[in-house]
Amino acid sequence: MKILVTGGAGYIGSQTTLELVKQGFDVTVLDSYELGYHQALERIEQMTGKTVGRVTADLRKIDEVHKAFENRELDAIVHFAAYKNVGEAEGNPEKYFENNVLGSLNLLKTMEKNGVKRIVFSSTSAVYGNSEVLPMDESLPFAPLNAYGQSKATVEWMLGDFYRAYDISSVALRYFNAAGADPSGEIGEDPSRTGNIIPLIMQTLIGKRESFSLFGDNFETADGTQERDYIHVQDLATGHVAALRKLEKSEGAFAYNLGRGESTSNKQLIELAEEITGKKLNYEVTGPRAGDPPITVSDPSKAEKELDWKAVYDIRAIMTDHWRWVSQNPEGYDR
C-alpha cells in the first residue's frame, strides 16, 4: 500500500512511519517541519535501509496539498499533522482551528478530488472532556474542555460527513497520553518542541532544566495529582497499522480508544522516574492549568476486539524507554 503520512516527521508520526516502513508499506511523509524533525526521517532510513518519500507542505495551503498528491497513486492517508498544546490552545484557539480543522478539511477535499478513499486520523481522548464515567469508552458524547479537544472533535464530525457524502472511510484513533520512545533510543520526542510531563521530568533529571513544575496537587484523585492513562508511542504505531488493515476490508467511519486501561498519577511518575534514573527530581507545585481534567483512563476493549490490537508496554517500560532516549540524545535531535 502507498501511504501518505501527514506530520510524519513529528513525535508519534515518525514512530508510526518507522513501523510502516518496517512492515513493508510504501511511505511518503508530508510535513511542514514547523514541529517535525528532518533528523527523525534520516534515522528511520538508517535503521531500515529503506527510503522514505518526502514532501514539504502546509495543510493550511490547499495548493500545496494538491501538489503533494500529484503523480502519487495513494491508497490511504495517515493524518497526524496538528498542533497539540492544551495551554496554548486556550490562549490562541484561532491558531488551533485554522491549523487542525482547516488543514484537515483541505486534506479531505484533496482526497475526494483524487479518489483516495481511506484515512486514519490522529484524534484524542480530549474529545471526552472531564467525563464522570470512567473508564471512558467510545459511546461517550463529545464534551471537550479546551480548543484543542474541540478541534479534534470537529474533524471527527467531518470524517463522518465525508463518508456519507463521498464514501471516504476513516478510523479516528482517540489516543490517551502518548509517551515513551522507540526502544532503540533513536526515535523520540524532541524536548524543544514539547510541553508533555514525562519529557519535562526527564529533562530536569538529566540537568537540562533547573526544576519541574507540577501543575496542582489538590485534585480529587487518590494522591491529589492528576492521573492519566499513558500509552507507549510504539503501541500507538502498531495501532495505526491495525487501523489501516481495518480499512482494507471495511467501509465506514470508525472510532477507537488507544490506551492501556489504567492510570498513573503525576506523583507516581515522579517516583518511578527517580527510581529508574537514580536521581532526585527538583520540582515545585504550581496552580493547575485551565482545561485539564483530573483523571482520564481508557476502555480499550473495542480496539482490542475489532482491530485485534492491544497495548503491550507498561508504564515502567514507557519511562525506561524515554530515559534511554534522553540519555542518548540529551539535546534531542541536535545531539
N, C-alpha and C positions, 0 to 999 in steps of 0.2 A: 504493500500500500504506500502511496505517496502522500505524505503528511506535511502540512504547513503548521508550524508551531509558533504562534504569536507570543512574544515575550519569552521566547525560548532561551534567551541568554540570561534570564533572571534566576532567582534562587530556586524555586520549585520548577520553573521551566527548564533550566539546564539539567536538573536531575532527571526530569522526565525525558528530555532529549537524549540523554545518555542511555536511559533504559530502552527507548525506542530504537536507537541505533544498535544496541546490543541484541535486540530481538529481530533485527533484520528489516526494519522499516526504512523507506527512503525519505529522509527528513530534510526539510528546508526550514530554517529559522527566520522569522520576521521579527525585527526588534529595532527600536529607535535608539537603544543604548543609553537612554537617559538613566535607567535603573538597571540595565543589563551589563554583562561583562564579556568583552571580546575574549578575555583570557579563559573564561569557562569553556567556550566552544573550542578554543585551541587545545585545552586539556582533554576534552572529550575526544577529539581527533587523535591525540597522542595515546590515550588509553585504549581506544578501539581500533586504531589503524584505518579508520574509515573517514570519508569526507562528509562534512555537514554543509549543506547548501545554506547560503546566507543572503538576505536581502534587508537593506536598511530602509525602514519606512515608519511613518507615524500614522496610526489608525485614524486620527482625527482629520487627516488629509486624504479624502477619498480617492483623489487621483493617484496618490502613492500606493494606496491599497489595490486599485485596479492594476497598476503596473506590476505589483507583486504576484498577481495571478496570471500574467501574460506568459504564454509558452510553458505553462506548467499544468499538466493534466492531473489535478489534485483529486484524491479520493476522500480526504477528510481534513478537518481543521481541529487543532487542539489550541484553545484560546486562553492564554494566561494574562496577556498584556493589560495592566490596570495599575492604578495607584491603590495603596492598601493601608495607609497610616490613619488609624481611627482619630487620633488627636488632630492631625492636620485636616482631616475631612470635616471635623466640627467647625474649624475656623475658616475653611475655604471650600464649602460644598460645591460651588460653581466649578471649581477645578475637577472635582470628582465626577460630577455628572457629565461634564464635557468630555473627559477622557474615558471614563469607564462605560458610560451609556452611549454617547455619540460615537465613540470609537467602535463599540460593539455593533451598533446599527450600521455603520459603514461597512463593517466586515460582513454582516449578514446580507446586506444589499448586494455586495460584490459576489458573495456565494451564490445568491439567487441568479444573478446575471450570468455567471459562469457555470451554472448547473452542478455546483458542489452541494451535496445533499446530507452531509454528516458533520456534526460539530460536537466536541467535548468542551464544556465550559467550566472554568475555574470559578466556582461560587464559594460560599462561606456560611458557616453556622451563624454569622451575624444577622442573617435574614430572620432568625427566630427571635432576636432580641432577648429580653430578660424573661424567659419562659418560666412559669411556675411548675410546668410539667417537666420532670426530669426522670430518666434521660430523655433527650429531645429526639423525636422521630420525624419522619418526613411528612406526617399528616398534620403537623402543627401549622397554624396560619402564620403568614409573614407578619412580623412586628418589630422591624429593625429600630434600634435606638439611635443610630447615627447615619450620616450621609453615606459613609462607605457601605454599610449594610443595605441601605436603601438603593444605592446604585446597582448592587448585585441582584437584589430582588427585582428591580426594574428589568434587568437583562433577562432574568429567568422568565418573566412575563412575556417579553419579546420573543423568546425562544418558542414558547407555546403558540403564540400568534403566527410565527413564521412556519411552524409545522402545519398548522391548519390552513394557512393560505398558500404556502409554496412547497409543502412536503419536505421541508428541511428537518431531518431528525436530529435530536440532540440528547445529550446526557449532561446534566448540571451536577457537578460534584461539590457538595457542601462540606468543605474542609472544616475540621475543628482547628486546633492550633498546630500549625506546621513547625517542626523543629528538627534539630539534628543536622547531619551532613553525610555525604557519601562515606561509607566505611573505609574507603581508600585514603581519605583525608585530602583528596584532590579537588573535590567539588563541594562548595558550601555557601553560606550566606555571608556576603561581604559586610564587615562591621560598619563601614562608612555609609551604607545605604539601608540601615535597618533601625527600627526602634523596638524590636522584639526583646522580651525579657531574657531568654536564655543567652543570646549573643551578648547582651549588655552585662549579664553576670560574668560570663567567661572573659570578656574584655577587661573587666575590672580585676578579676583574679590573675590575669596574665600581666597586669600592670599597665595596660593601655588607657585605663580610666582611673581617676582618683577614687571615685566612690560610685555606688549603685543606688538609685532611688527606688524604694519600694512604695508603690502607689496605694497607700492605705493599709491599715491593719485592724479595721473596725467593721468589717463586713459581717453579715450574718452567715458565717461559714464556721467550720469546726475550729480553725485556729485564728480566725479574724482576717485572713488574707484571701484574695481571690483564688478560685480554683478553676483550672482549665483541663480539658482533655487534649493532651499533647500527642501528636502523631508524627512518626518519623517521615522525613521527606522521601525516603526510599519507598515506604509503604504508599505514599501518595503517587509516586511514579508508577508503581505496578497497578494502582487503582485506575490511572488514566489508560493504561494498556487494556485493562479489563473492560473499560467503558468503550474503547474503540472496537473491541471484539463483540460487545453487545450490539453496537450499531451495524456491524457486518451482517447480523441476522435478524435485527428487529427494527421496526419503524415506529416513531412516536417521539414524545418529549418526556424524558425520564429525569428523575432527580434522586440522588443518593447521598446519604451521610458518609463521610470518610473520617473515622475516628477509632479510638481504642475501646470506648465504652467505659472508661474510668478516668477520674480526675485527680490532679495533683495540685496542691496549694503552692503559693509563691514561697512560703516559708519552707515547705518540703523541698522545693527546687534549690533553695539556698543551701540547705543542709546536705543535700545529695551532691551538689557541685563542690562543696567544701570537702566532702568525703572522697570524691573521685580525684580531685586535684591535690588534696593535701594542703590546701591553702585556706586562710581565713578571709572571708569577704568583708570589706569595709562598705557598709551601707547605712542609709538614713531613711526613715519613714516620712513620706510626704503625703499630701492630700490625694484622694482618688481622682482619676481622670473622668471627665464628663463622658457619658455614653457607654460606660463599661459595666456589664452585668457582674454580679458577684460570683456566679458559677455557671459554667457551661459543661455539659457532658453529653456524649452522643449515644444514640441507639444505632449501631451499625449493622443490625441484623438484616435489613433489606439488601444492602450491598453484598453481604456475605451470601445471601440466598440467590439473588438474581444476577450478580456479577461474578460469583464464585471467587470472591476476594475477601481477604481477612488481614488485618494488621498483624505483623509478626514481631515488631520491635517494641520492647517495653521502655519505660521512662529511663531506666538506668542505661540501656543501650543508646537511647537518644542523647543523653547527656555525655556519655563516654565518646560517642562519635563526634559530637560537637567539640569536645575538648581536644580530640585528636586533630580536627580541622584547625582550631585556633592555635594549637601548639606548632603545627607545621606551617601555618600561614598567619603569623601574628599581625601582619599588615593587610590581611585579606588577599586579594588577587594582585596586590602591588608588592609582593614579597621580593 
